[in-house]
Amino acid sequence: MFYGTLVWDPWLIVVQIVCLQCLYYLTLGFFLSIFVGTRVSRMSLVYFFDYATLTISTVTGWCVIASFMLSALAGAGYLLLLIERAKKCLDFSATVYIVHLFICIFYGGWPSSITWWVVNGTGIAVMALLGEYLCIRRELKEIPITRFRSNV
C-alpha cells in the first residue's frame, strides 16, 4: 500500500484482472450452488452465462438474480483487497462485466432480456460504488506514527 509515482506495469494489471474475474466467478458459483443448486436437479453453466435464466417470473430466476447481486457485493470486497485504489474501482468493475458480457455472447448469443441488462447494470454499479467507498475509507485512515524518545 505504498502509493508513490504511478508506474506503468501491464503485467500487474493483467494479473489483477484475471484474479478479479476468477474470484467473481468462484463467488458466483458458490452463491449459485447455495441458492439454485437446491432448486434444480442439475447445475450447469447455463446459470452463469445464459441470459434466459435471469428472469423475474420464477423463483429460480430470483435465486439467480440474488446470486449475481451477492457476487457484486463480494466483488467490492475483492476490489478493496486486490486493487486498493478508489480511482481504479470503476475501471476494474467495468472490465469484469465487459468480459462477462463477451462470454455470455459467445455462450448464448446477444442478451436480449431487459432483466439481464438491469441485473448486470445494477451489479456493476454496486461493485464499483461500494468498492470505491471501501477503498476511500481505507485511504483516509490516519497513519499511525509511533515516536520513541531517546533517554539522552
Secondary structure, 3 states (H helix, E strand, C coil): CCCCCCCCCHHHHHHHHHHHHHHHHHHHHHHHHHHCCCCCCCCCCHHHHCHHHCCCCCHHHHHHHHHHHHHHHHHHHHHHHHCCCHHHHHHHHHHHHHHHHHHHHHHHCCCCCHHHHHHHHHHHHHHHHHHHHHHHHHHCCCCCCCCCCCCC
